[in-house]
Amino acid sequence: MNQDDVSSLKNWFAGYVSRFYSDDPEYNRPIHLKEEHTKRVCGNIVMIGKELGISPEDMILAEIIALFHDVGRFRQYELYRTFVDALSENHARMGLRQIGKHKVFSGFPADKKFLISKAIAYHNAAYLPAGEDERTLFFMKLIRDSDKLDIWKVSLDYFTEKHSGDAIALGLPDTPSFSEKILESIQRHEFARIGDLKTLNDFKLLQISWVFDINFIPSFRLLKKNNYLGMLEETLPRKKEISEAVKVASDYVDSRLMNAPEEPPNF
């Protein structure tokens, strides 16, 4: 596997996605949103991978994982007109079915195909699988960090400009209320669960809780540099309990950044 494989897969991906566009600009907007998201996640994973000092071969694997992590989103939107898995299907599984159907990785060694597929399968899971080997877990964590960093960006674009509709907001009501259950998760240093969301404010707080599911120091640096927590707080009600929750998350980020720089993974 080399950079020619990556270039070939990028061409395949662009051709695959192009089939989902229509003559309707409103229908196309979410498709374009996910296509651009994928490109930025690829950039994120390369950026983090370089800072971690991973090998050129592993960088190729990482970029392929990023390129295909959300490939199921396009078929999901075509069938269900939503990106909410609970209202449709698990988009990671849908993506793996599309990859299998089109034999995208047919020329790859079996161990590489297995690793890529496992990382895609768990990029959106609530928890990582128990008993997984260290190398596979590394790539699972790498795509999860890279994905979250761009979801923060996309979500903040929506919260401040409101240009992507329910493709981002998950259909949640934009009311002043928020759930104590989400705040309690943050206080416990746990990421909140989608099943607990009742309002758009809950979704914003859930994204603040994602800091407890970030894995690598370069990811924390990018989170801090882009001030995603501060910007999310600006979109939330001015309440003491919210400020306290944001501080808990911010303090956690700062504590992780005080750690020594990470060494390259040694599998």
ABEGO torsion letter per residue (X at the ends): XBAAAAAAAAAAAAAAAAAABBABAAAAAAAAAAAAAAAAAAAAAAAAAAAAGBBAAAAAAAAAAAAAAAAAAAAAAAAAGBABAAABBBAAAAAAAAAAAAGAAAABBAAAAAAAAAAAAAAABABBBBGBBAAAAAAAAAAAAAAAAAAAAAAAAAAAAGAAEAAAAGGBBBBABBBAAAAAAAAAGBBBBAAABABAAAAAAAAAAAAAABABAAAAAAAAAAGAAAAAAAABBBBAAAAAAAAAAAAAAAAAAABBBBBBBBX
